[in-house]
Amino acid sequence: MTARTQVGIVGAGPAGLLLSHLLALRGIDSIVVENRSRAYCEARQRWAGLLEAGTTELLRAVGLGKRLDAEGLEHGGIYLQFAGERHHLDFRDLTGGRWVTIYAQTEIVKDLIAARLAAGAQLEFEVSGTEVADLDQDRPLLRYTDAAGTRHEVRCDAIAGCDGFHGICRDSMPPGLVQVAERGYPYSWLGILAAVPPSTDELIYSRHQDGFALHTMRTPQVSRLYLQVPSDEDIERWPDDRIWAELRHRLVLPGWELKDGPITEKAILPMRSFVASPMRYRRLFLAGDAAHIVPPTGAKGLNLAMADVTVLAT
Ligand SMILES: Cc1cc2nc3c(=O)[nH]c(=O)nc-3n(C[C@H](O)[C@H](O)[C@H](O)COP(=O)(O)OP(=O)(O)OC[C@H]3O[C@@H](n4cnc5c(N)ncnc54)[C@H](O)[C@@H]3O)c2cc1C
């Protein structure tokens, strides 16, 4: 049987969930299909956590600011360290009052899922076999199999591919339409989450002859730190003691101390830039990582994903 909706959304990441929320505020109905479970989406560490002022303002304006305001850490600048010195950049002073907020992507996803479910939205987790079809017609089709094994077809006025870099929507566009610009970088980041209060009030970006290091944070109790490593590096070669020693070595400054603690997660993250264009074929639209990837050095992808769907919803 074929159902109807106005907008079919593939992917319950930040882009898909926020799009569904923004459409609902305009009285437009949607269905979101997601191939992972709700628990998986809410626990998935996407590592992102730096929100630009525009993103924070958007979330507040659409009723999603409560926990963000209570738990987010507002920063008015960053430290840049090089040649043995640490310099503070005052964003508020330099940009006419702008700031950034530290609030993890996982928390945004939890807030969005809670808001959508409270509003009675149709959110289908654990789907399989997602397909988009009839893309050359005025009412494209979204097909999926739900968690109970029932196959569904939904006729849509438009479909939004918010299914990330590995999703199916980009590849569903007609062959030859999408042009890709891509660049891989000859280094990766080794990232850790550690159960220790941050040793700094604002982020430290450190340039060092042995490679870059970044000290950031998630909460007043949880630190996040990164080390630049070769792109083919093996995480097995980095026991916790070696990670802390190297972080100390690259972040060292007389009179300043890096506190260490238990490492709760660690991973090697490759660096890639990727842009697919156009982001639209008739009534199929791409948004967020489905269309573009910025390396995590930029702390930008989540902010871009949210900016995309703000434009798309309008
Ligand atoms: C180390 C690191 C640090 C980062 N730091 C920052 C930061 O500080 N600030 C920032 O702005 N960004 C940051 N980013 C980037 C940010 O995490 C991503 O840009 C963001 O997740 C994009 O959101 P999205 O909704 O477009 O895609 P995703 O989060 O990838 O969501 C896509 C969803 O679609 C689902 N899906 C996929 N295929 C299907 C299918 N066939 N059917 C149904 N569902 C499907 C997936 O399961 C997923 O839930 C960072 C990234 C990394 C790796």
Ligand as a Chemical Component Dictionary entry (heavy atoms), coordinates in Angstrom:
data_LIG
# 
_chem_comp.id                   LIG 
_chem_comp.type                 NON-POLYMER 
_chem_comp.pdbx_formal_charge   0 
_chem_comp.three_letter_code    LIG 
# 
loop_
_chem_comp_atom.comp_id 
_chem_comp_atom.atom_id 
_chem_comp_atom.alt_atom_id 
_chem_comp_atom.type_symbol 
_chem_comp_atom.charge 
_chem_comp_atom.model_Cartn_x 
_chem_comp_atom.model_Cartn_y 
_chem_comp_atom.model_Cartn_z 
_chem_comp_atom.pdbx_ordinal 
LIG C1  C1  C 0 36.386 14.119 14.705 1  
LIG C2  C2  C 0 35.238 14.935 14.220 2  
LIG C3  C3  C 0 34.974 16.136 14.855 3  
LIG C4  C4  C 0 33.951 16.933 14.399 4  
LIG N1  N1  N 0 33.747 18.109 15.042 5  
LIG C5  C5  C 0 32.789 18.935 14.589 6  
LIG C6  C6  C 0 32.532 20.166 15.292 7  
LIG O1  O1  O 0 33.133 20.479 16.324 8  
LIG N2  N2  N 0 31.582 20.989 14.780 9  
LIG C7  C7  C 0 30.882 20.652 13.652 10 
LIG O2  O2  O 0 30.067 21.470 13.192 11 
LIG N3  N3  N 0 31.043 19.455 13.005 12 
LIG C8  C8  C 0 31.975 18.589 13.438 13 
LIG N4  N4  N 0 32.126 17.373 12.808 14 
LIG C9  C9  C 0 31.244 16.979 11.655 15 
LIG C10 C10 C 0 29.815 16.462 12.038 16 
LIG O3  O3  O 0 29.918 15.385 12.959 17 
LIG C11 C11 C 0 29.027 16.009 10.774 18 
LIG O4  O4  O 0 29.155 16.992 9.783  19 
LIG C12 C12 C 0 27.521 15.759 11.057 20 
LIG O5  O5  O 0 27.325 14.502 11.669 21 
LIG C13 C13 C 0 26.651 15.798 9.778  22 
LIG O6  O6  O 0 25.301 15.528 10.102 23 
LIG P1  P1  P 0 24.311 14.843 9.031  24 
LIG O7  O7  O 0 22.966 14.798 9.681  25 
LIG O8  O8  O 0 24.463 15.499 7.716  26 
LIG O9  O9  O 0 24.884 13.363 8.824  27 
LIG P2  P2  P 0 25.025 12.142 9.830  28 
LIG O10 O10 O 0 25.285 12.620 11.218 29 
LIG O11 O11 O 0 26.018 11.215 9.205  30 
LIG O12 O12 O 0 23.584 11.451 9.828  31 
LIG C14 C14 C 0 23.139 10.651 8.727  32 
LIG C15 C15 C 0 22.125 9.631  9.235  33 
LIG O13 O13 O 0 21.602 8.885  8.131  34 
LIG C16 C16 C 0 21.511 7.520  8.493  35 
LIG N5  N5  N 0 21.510 6.718  7.253  36 
LIG C17 C17 C 0 22.552 6.475  6.431  37 
LIG N6  N6  N 0 22.169 5.712  5.413  38 
LIG C18 C18 C 0 20.842 5.461  5.568  39 
LIG C19 C19 C 0 19.886 4.714  4.823  40 
LIG N7  N7  N 0 20.219 4.074  3.695  41 
LIG N8  N8  N 0 18.601 4.657  5.292  42 
LIG C20 C20 C 0 18.255 5.304  6.441  43 
LIG N9  N9  N 0 19.143 6.034  7.181  44 
LIG C21 C21 C 0 20.416 6.104  6.752  45 
LIG C22 C22 C 0 22.723 7.308  9.390  46 
LIG O14 O14 O 0 22.595 6.171  10.220 47 
LIG C23 C23 C 0 22.741 8.600  10.183 48 
LIG O15 O15 O 0 21.950 8.520  11.358 49 
LIG C24 C24 C 0 33.132 16.529 13.263 50 
LIG C25 C25 C 0 33.363 15.303 12.649 51 
LIG C26 C26 C 0 34.418 14.505 13.107 52 
LIG C27 C27 C 0 34.670 13.188 12.419 53 
# 
loop_
_chem_comp_bond.comp_id 
_chem_comp_bond.atom_id_1 
_chem_comp_bond.atom_id_2 
_chem_comp_bond.value_order 
_chem_comp_bond.pdbx_ordinal 
LIG C1  C2  SING 1  
LIG C2  C3  SING 2  
LIG C2  C26 DOUB 3  
LIG C3  C4  DOUB 4  
LIG C4  N1  SING 5  
LIG C4  C24 SING 6  
LIG N1  C5  DOUB 7  
LIG C5  C6  SING 8  
LIG C5  C8  SING 9  
LIG C6  O1  DOUB 10 
LIG C6  N2  SING 11 
LIG N2  C7  SING 12 
LIG C7  O2  DOUB 13 
LIG C7  N3  SING 14 
LIG N3  C8  DOUB 15 
LIG C8  N4  SING 16 
LIG N4  C9  SING 17 
LIG N4  C24 SING 18 
LIG C9  C10 SING 19 
LIG C10 O3  SING 20 
LIG C10 C11 SING 21 
LIG C11 O4  SING 22 
LIG C11 C12 SING 23 
LIG C12 O5  SING 24 
LIG C12 C13 SING 25 
LIG C13 O6  SING 26 
LIG O6  P1  SING 27 
LIG P1  O7  DOUB 28 
LIG P1  O8  SING 29 
LIG P1  O9  SING 30 
LIG O9  P2  SING 31 
LIG P2  O10 DOUB 32 
LIG P2  O11 SING 33 
LIG P2  O12 SING 34 
LIG O12 C14 SING 35 
LIG C14 C15 SING 36 
LIG C15 O13 SING 37 
LIG C15 C23 SING 38 
LIG O13 C16 SING 39 
LIG C16 N5  SING 40 
LIG C16 C22 SING 41 
LIG N5  C17 SING 42 
LIG N5  C21 SING 43 
LIG C17 N6  DOUB 44 
LIG N6  C18 SING 45 
LIG C18 C19 SING 46 
LIG C18 C21 DOUB 47 
LIG C19 N7  SING 48 
LIG C19 N8  DOUB 49 
LIG N8  C20 SING 50 
LIG C20 N9  DOUB 51 
LIG N9  C21 SING 52 
LIG C22 O14 SING 53 
LIG C22 C23 SING 54 
LIG C23 O15 SING 55 
LIG C24 C25 DOUB 56 
LIG C25 C26 SING 57 
LIG C26 C27 SING 58 
# 
